[in-house]
Amino acid sequence: MIFELVIDILQSSVFRIIILVALSVVLYGALCGPQVHRGYPLIGFDMKDGYSRGLAKAQQQWIANGKDLINQGLAQASFQEFFGSYPGFEPFALDSSSKVVVDTVKGRLTQSLNLIIEELADETDKAVDELFGNPEDWTEITYKPELLKLVSRISSRVFVGPELCENEDWRNISTEYAVAAFVAARTLRQWNFTLRPVVHWFLPECRQLRATLRQARQILKPVIEKRRLENRQRREHGESQSKVADTIGWMDEAAKGKPYDAEVAQIGLSLAAIHTTTEMVSGLISDLCANPEYFEPLREEINLALAGKGWSKKALQDLKLMDSAMKESQRHHLGDIGTHHLLSSLGPPCGNLLTSHLLRLAAMNRMTVSPVTLSDGTQIPKGALTMVDISKMHDASVFPDPHSYKGDRFFQMRHEPGQEQRWQFVSTAPEHLAFGHGKHACPGRFFAANEIRVILIFLLMNYDWKFTAEGRKADKSFGQETDTDPTAKAMIRRRKQRVAL
């Protein structure tokens, strides 16, 4: 009886379908799954465990000990994709929208920096007052969440205009999308790659991400349509374009009549800019509170620059000590580096400066689209994911006493003959790859530099800063990702001398 039952099951069409599906999954995994390339050392992977089990164990070790594995060897790199082909993850996709964003940032946004500085200053002045208040006595704050709100508001003033920069729903969505995307991506990566195309439809984190993107579209669509109508009417009447920042119109120009998703493009721009800039400013506030001897020299420099040139691009360029302090802080807080390169390589501009932030000891994440042979004969196969070692950023032969924060480090280096331009915040070099290097260096770094300077002017001139009794909090790590601690606290007190607009 049992034997006959087994025979019936084996001969049934249902059993054959199950076997066919199982074989298809195995075959797909063998042909399309993560591959180990010949000639590259294996880190955290033991072939004795078998391919599937060994790969699963290696992935678990990577999440738990990402930094240590990178230290063991950078020849094999594992760059985690952000599922740009899945619904909800569209801002991470390589498509016409991402190209429009990059072209806009490289073109009109960078060219219009002098035009938008007063807008940045005006919005920062109002937002800082609202967010940080006027405490006459030392008052404790958790500064990173407030900085996130500040950066979101002033970035929105430039990206989508005054209609949305004061819209609380939009400010919440523009900051929440990035967090939701990183949470969804982390969750999705825990599933076998063969199941991801199906399970993403059911995972709560991915469903939340899609809902967030839908909300963003609903808020953006009427604003984009209104701005396009206004721009079209100006052209029809022969009027000049608006002299205020207008990334909606700039993106349409960059598209040159080709179709693109304007809502996704705006989300991509916010995704790239808001969280990375927040990370940068949070790290710098922490560094300055830990090294308070730089506060007064920075304030003196600000007074001199603004008194002579007002709110202008030239005035911000004259803030050379501030520029140095920013670059030195960037050298210490590597949390934003991975995302800069993630976004510059996937499409949206790095902001430039997203926040769950990848691969602390390596940057410039890329995938080879054809086989590459390096000068030493090393062969990189097509489809390989590569990164570049950034340990030079803490090399004592390049940066003496590399683990100490020296706010004037790059200020002094720029005074050496022939080095005047090399060590600016926006400059790239093999020894400082925070923005990448070469042709694909972060295109949004020029806007980010000005935005950060304007923010710092108001924060430093309007308030005194110091740590609370609990002192400094270390950056937080999750596997290979690092962020400044969102619970870090500081004490602030309103200064009598304020910034004059």
TAGI-V913033 format. One record per run of one state. SS is the DSSP state (@ for helix, = for strand, . for the rest). FROM is the first residue (numbers start at 1). LEN is the number of residues. If there is no record, write none. Layout:
BEGIN
ss;from;len
SS;FROM;LEN
SS;FROM;LEN
END
This chain:
BEGIN
ss;from;len
.;1;1
@;2;10
.;12;1
@;13;20
.;33;14
@;47;3
.;50;1
@;51;22
.;73;17
@;90;3
.;93;3
@;96;16
.;112;1
@;113;20
.;133;6
=;139;4
@;143;17
.;160;2
@;162;4
.;166;2
@;168;22
.;190;3
@;193;7
.;200;4
@;204;33
.;237;10
@;247;9
.;256;6
@;262;29
.;291;3
@;294;16
.;310;3
@;313;5
.;318;2
@;320;13
.;333;1
@;334;13
.;347;15
=;362;6
.;368;4
=;372;2
.;374;5
=;379;2
.;381;4
=;385;5
.;390;1
@;391;4
.;395;14
@;409;5
.;414;15
=;429;1
.;430;2
=;432;1
.;433;5
@;438;3
.;441;4
@;445;18
=;463;5
.;468;8
=;476;3
.;479;2
=;481;3
.;484;5
=;489;6
.;495;7
END
